[in-house]
Amino acid sequence: MDKKLYMVSLGPGDIDLLTIKALESLKNCEAICVPTKSSDHSFKKSMTKKIIDKLFVKYNFNKDLIPVYTPMHFKKEDWQYQVDIIQDTLKKYNKVCFITLGDAAVYSTVYYLLDIIKVQDKSLYDNCEVIAGVTSFSNASARVKKPLCMGDSKFEIIPLLDKDIPSTKIYMRPKIGFDTSVLPSSNSFYTFENLNYDFEKITPKKIEKTTKYMTLFIDFYS
């Protein structure tokens, strides 16, 4: 049986904001890798463990839990250690979830780990699924009933760092027939058309003209 790894976004802390897809992956896996900031591999400092415990009670299921020490030093050796734990876990189990707070796409450990896995175990990388989640800022917007963007406004995420940093740019709401030559080109540009709907199409480059209203362009940082 092929090994399967799920990188599961838990959302912003409220278990009722967990997606159905995330819940199903947790129910269907055999073990869950749970990040913890405790060097003794206990779950004393693990926010993710508290969420998982609540899910176990509310939805009446249980899984083996594997502690993954995540000191948040942003060092490659720490990420390699976490990858080693995931790979060791997959020697014992066929379906494994690694969980992360919020959404995996936004300042998460997930893509540091996947960059390593892609190099060291391409088969596992290809059999890995990243499951999106609700972000903290989306949840915050809903709590105060204020939109993040409306009409012709735009939405920016600005990390409070005292240095120049690369950025990912999202372009959306194009008109049919929009000429994309006005957009910058890069090797990290993707076009998403009808994402998650019939006739979904993901193109790893910038298309010349838009033919679908539901078209999203992302120029990922590099």
C-alpha positions in Angstrom: 0.0 0.0 0.0 1.3 3.5 -0.9 2.2 5.7 2.1 0.0 8.8 2.4 0.9 12.0 4.2 -1.7 14.7 5.0 -0.6 18.2 6.1 -3.7 19.2 7.9 -4.6 22.8 8.7 -6.5 23.0 12.0 -7.8 26.6 11.6 -7.6 29.4 14.2 -8.3 27.4 17.4 -12.1 26.9 17.3 -12.8 23.2 16.4 -16.0 24.3 14.8 -13.9 26.1 12.2 -12.1 22.9 11.1 -13.0 22.0 7.6 -14.9 18.8 6.8 -12.0 17.7 4.7 -9.5 18.2 7.5 -11.8 16.3 9.9 -12.2 13.4 7.5 -8.4 13.1 7.0 -7.9 13.0 10.8 -10.6 10.3 11.2 -9.2 8.2 8.3 -5.5 8.3 9.2 -3.8 5.9 11.5 -1.5 8.3 13.4 -1.3 12.1 13.9 2.1 13.9 14.2 1.5 16.7 16.8 3.9 19.6 17.1 5.0 20.5 20.6 7.4 23.2 21.9 8.4 20.9 24.8 11.9 19.4 24.4 11.0 16.4 26.5 8.4 15.5 23.8 5.5 16.0 26.2 2.4 17.8 25.1 2.6 20.4 27.9 3.1 23.3 25.5 1.2 22.0 22.6 -1.8 24.1 21.5 -2.4 21.6 18.6 -2.8 18.8 21.1 -5.5 20.6 23.0 -7.5 21.0 19.7 -7.0 17.4 18.8 -8.3 16.3 22.3 -11.4 18.4 21.8 -12.0 16.8 18.4 -11.6 13.3 19.8 -14.3 14.0 22.4 -16.7 15.8 20.1 -16.5 13.4 17.2 -15.9 10.2 19.2 -12.7 8.9 17.6 -9.1 8.4 18.7 -5.7 8.0 17.0 -2.1 7.3 18.0 -0.3 10.6 18.6 3.3 11.2 17.7 5.0 14.2 19.4 7.1 16.3 17.1 9.4 18.8 18.8 9.2 22.1 17.0 11.5 24.7 18.8 10.7 27.5 16.2 14.3 28.4 15.7 13.9 28.4 11.9 16.9 26.2 11.5 17.2 23.5 8.8 18.3 20.9 11.3 15.1 21.4 13.3 13.0 20.9 10.1 15.1 17.9 9.2 14.5 16.4 12.6 10.7 16.8 12.1 10.9 15.2 8.7 12.8 12.3 10.2 10.0 11.8 12.7 7.3 11.9 10.0 9.3 9.4 7.9 9.8 7.1 10.9 6.1 7.2 11.6 5.3 6.2 8.1 7.4 3.1 8.5 4.8 1.9 11.0 1.6 3.5 9.6 0.3 3.8 6.1 -1.7 7.0 6.6 -0.3 9.8 8.7 -1.4 13.4 9.4 0.9 16.2 10.4 -1.2 19.1 11.9 -0.6 22.8 11.9 -2.5 25.8 13.4 -4.3 28.2 11.1 -3.7 27.6 7.4 -0.7 25.7 6.1 -0.1 28.3 3.4 0.5 31.2 5.9 3.7 31.3 8.0 3.5 27.5 8.7 6.2 24.9 9.2 4.5 22.7 6.6 6.3 24.0 3.5 9.7 24.0 5.1 9.1 20.3 5.7 7.8 19.6 2.3 10.8 21.3 0.7 13.0 18.7 2.4 10.6 15.8 1.7 10.5 16.7 -2.0 14.3 16.2 -2.2 14.6 13.2 0.0 11.5 11.2 -0.8 9.8 12.3 -4.1 7.3 9.5 -3.9 6.1 10.6 -0.5 6.0 14.2 -1.6 3.8 13.2 -4.6 1.6 11.2 -2.2 1.3 14.2 0.2 -1.9 16.3 0.3 -2.0 19.7 1.9 -5.4 20.5 3.4 -6.3 24.2 3.6 -7.8 25.8 6.7 -9.4 29.0 8.0 -6.9 31.7 8.7 -6.7 33.8 11.9 -7.4 37.0 10.0 -10.4 35.6 8.2 -11.8 34.5 11.5 -11.0 37.9 13.1 -12.8 39.7 10.2 -15.9 37.5 10.8 -15.8 38.1 14.6 -16.1 41.9 14.2 -18.3 41.8 11.0 -15.8 43.8 8.9 -14.6 42.7 5.4 -10.9 42.4 4.6 -11.6 43.8 1.1 -14.6 45.1 -0.7 -15.2 46.7 -4.1 -12.0 48.0 -5.5 -10.0 47.8 -2.3 -7.1 45.4 -1.8 -5.9 43.2 1.0 -2.3 43.1 2.3 -0.5 40.9 4.8 2.4 42.8 6.3 4.8 41.0 8.6 6.3 43.3 11.2 9.9 42.8 10.4 12.7 45.3 10.2 14.0 44.2 6.9 13.2 43.9 3.2 11.3 40.7 2.5 10.0 38.9 -0.7 6.3 38.8 -1.3 3.6 36.7 -2.9 1.2 38.6 -5.0 -2.4 37.5 -5.7 -4.3 38.9 -8.6 -8.0 38.3 -8.8 -11.4 39.6 -10.2 -10.2 40.0 -13.8 -12.7 40.7 -16.5 -13.3 38.2 -19.3 -10.7 38.8 -22.0 -8.3 40.5 -19.6 -4.8 40.8 -21.2 -2.3 39.5 -18.7 0.7 41.2 -20.4 0.3 44.0 -17.9 1.1 41.5 -15.1 4.8 40.7 -14.2 6.2 37.3 -15.3 8.2 34.9 -13.1 9.0 31.3 -12.8 6.6 31.1 -9.8 3.5 32.3 -11.5 0.4 30.2 -11.5 -3.1 30.6 -13.0 -6.1 29.0 -11.3 -9.4 28.8 -13.3 -12.7 27.5 -11.7 -10.8 26.2 -8.7 -12.7 23.3 -7.1 -15.5 23.6 -9.6 -16.2 21.7 -12.9 -13.6 22.3 -15.5 -11.0 23.3 -12.9 -7.7 24.1 -14.5 -4.3 24.9 -12.9 -1.6 26.2 -15.2 2.0 26.7 -13.9 2.4 29.9 -15.8 0.5 33.1 -16.7 -2.1 32.5 -19.4 -2.4 35.2 -22.1 -6.1 36.1 -21.7 -8.7 35.3 -19.1 -11.7 33.3 -20.4 -13.3 32.5 -16.9 -14.5 35.1 -14.4 -13.3 32.8 -11.6 -9.7 33.1 -12.5 -7.0 33.7 -9.8 -3.4 34.5 -10.5 -0.7 33.9 -7.9 2.9 35.0 -8.2 4.5 33.0 -5.4 7.5 34.5 -3.7 10.9 32.9 -4.5 
